[in-house]
Amino acid sequence: MDLNNLYKKALDLEPLTVEEGTALYHEAPLEELIFTADKIRQIHVPGRNAGWMIDRNVNITNICFSQCKFCNFCRRKDSPDAYVTSISDYIKKIDELVALGGDQLLLQGGMNPDLGLKFYTDLFRNIKELYPSLKLHALGPPEVVFLAQKESLPYNEILRRLITAGLDSFPGAGAEILSDRVRKIISPAKATAGEWLDVMREAHRLNLPTSATMMYGHLETVSERIEHLVRIRELQAEKPEGSYGFITFIPWPFQDEGTVLSKKHGIKSTYNPPDYIRLIAVSRIMLNNITNLQSSLLTVGKEVAMLSLHSGANDLGSIMIEENVVSAAGSNNRFDAGEIQNIIREAGLNPVRRNQKYESYYS
Ligand code: SF4
């Protein structure tokens, strides 16, 4: 395939096909991908700013029926260390977040068969009554699919009630790779690719700000990575005019430590820094209608994250005061607010603290 023609199409923000994206991934020299992706980043996000934020992850429960094979975090109901977080724990953790200057809470966790829609709407209302200015970035498409089945309600009604109770934005959790071939192996009990996209379509129709993610580096092919990007781009193209849609795309590598995929199936993470940079650059090239691209500082560490800011990414995400899902599978990177800003400066860019909607605090 003529790579120069593909670069030109990409720089004109034309959508590349799966075949074109796969050819770029396999054939393009990394420095040419980096150059092209950085130019495209400058079209979407001009200037030399790179974003970061403060939020806190609180896990609602670690009880989950899904038992995804890459997850070290989930527990069965009768496990001695199974829990559902109490309101007093939320208060303690939110007070710590507020003391650190944060105002956004990421609420995630397992799909606990005992917890229905009322549990979540009561929880959101309780938290919002106690902390009216706190923003809730919570749950994800698999939880909505689960709640819709449990309550016999359509996705849009589940989302509508969660929004009414206080949901401010919706993470793209549980996307992994949007290929049912892959999902049947790594997370067979979780939402299908089509269900994940259907929930996001409804979220966009309700003008809920969302993010899109990818957990890669296990048993997917390069074509399946590219198909994932194209499915996200096509859904973004469907969003109603003026609605938030996908505000950002965040890829991170599979962390294999202690997982069933690694122990029982011998599947190790294929992560390596050049391939991560290649993925970041190709994501920027393929996602011609998503403004922001976040590098996963938490999983790839400082040096790779710095390079990613020159390869298409414009954000390093959150200092993530508490994170239990990827850290349970071997990710040990931790950064405070000063360190994340220094990393961005060391990369030659200006750190800009932002909120979940990528609005700057200091603009
Ligand atoms: S990744 Fe999420 S859905 Fe899958 S088992 Fe873990 S907690 Fe459950």
Residues whose N, C-alpha, C, O or C-beta is under 5 A from the ligand:
A	BS01	SF4	C64 S66 Q67 C68 C71 C74 G109 G110 M111
